[in-house]
Amino acid sequence: MIHYDANAVVHINESLSHEQIHNIEKRLSGVSGIVSACAHIKTPHLMVVDYDPQTIHSRELLSHFTRSGVHASLVGGI
C-alpha cells in the first residue's frame, strides 16, 4: 500500500497546558490517516500534523481540534 505524506501547521488559539497539548497530540495520533502530531515546548500554540492526504483531508484535521473544545486554524503545509 502506498502512503502519501503531507504536513500541516495548525495554530491553536487558546493557551493550553503541556498536559492538554500532550492529550491532543495523543488523540490525533490515534486517528486514521494521521501519522503524528506534535508541538514544540517553545511554541505550544503551533502543532505540526503529519498525515496521509489520501486518507484524511486537512479540513478534517481541524474538526478533531474543535471536538476537543479547542479553536484552531490551518496555517499551511510544510
C-alpha positions in Angstrom: 0.0 0.0 0.0 1.3 3.5 -0.9 1.1 6.1 1.8 1.3 9.8 0.8 2.8 12.1 3.3 1.8 15.7 3.9 2.4 18.1 6.8 0.2 20.8 8.1 0.8 23.5 10.7 -2.2 24.2 13.0 -2.4 27.3 15.1 -4.1 26.7 18.5 -5.8 29.9 19.7 -6.1 29.0 23.3 -3.2 28.9 25.8 -3.1 25.2 26.8 -1.1 23.4 29.5 1.6 20.9 28.4 -0.8 18.2 29.6 -3.6 19.4 27.4 -1.2 19.7 24.4 0.0 16.2 25.1 -3.5 14.8 25.2 -4.3 16.4 21.8 -1.2 15.0 20.3 -2.0 11.6 21.6 -5.6 11.7 20.5 -4.7 12.9 17.0 -2.0 10.2 16.6 -4.8 7.6 17.0 -6.9 9.0 14.1 -6.8 7.0 10.9 -4.7 8.8 8.3 -2.7 10.9 10.9 0.8 9.7 11.3 1.9 12.0 14.1 1.1 15.3 15.8 3.5 17.4 17.9 4.0 20.8 19.3 7.4 22.1 20.4 7.6 23.2 24.1 8.7 26.7 23.0 5.8 27.1 20.5 2.9 25.2 22.1 0.3 27.2 20.0 1.7 25.7 16.8 1.2 22.0 16.1 2.7 20.1 13.2 0.5 17.3 12.0 1.9 14.6 9.6 -0.9 12.9 7.7 -1.8 10.9 4.6 -3.9 13.2 2.4 -5.3 10.2 0.5 -6.9 9.1 3.8 -7.8 12.4 5.6 -8.3 15.9 4.3 -6.7 18.8 6.1 -10.1 20.3 6.9 -10.9 17.1 8.8 -7.8 17.8 11.0 -9.4 20.9 12.3 -12.6 19.1 13.2 -10.6 17.0 15.7 -9.4 20.1 17.4 -12.9 21.6 17.7 -14.2 18.3 19.1 -11.7 18.7 21.8 -13.1 22.2 22.6 -10.1 24.0 21.0 -10.2 26.8 18.5 -7.6 26.2 15.8 -6.9 27.3 12.3 -4.9 25.7 9.5 -1.8 27.9 8.9 -0.3 25.9 6.0 1.7 23.0 4.9 5.4 22.3 5.3 
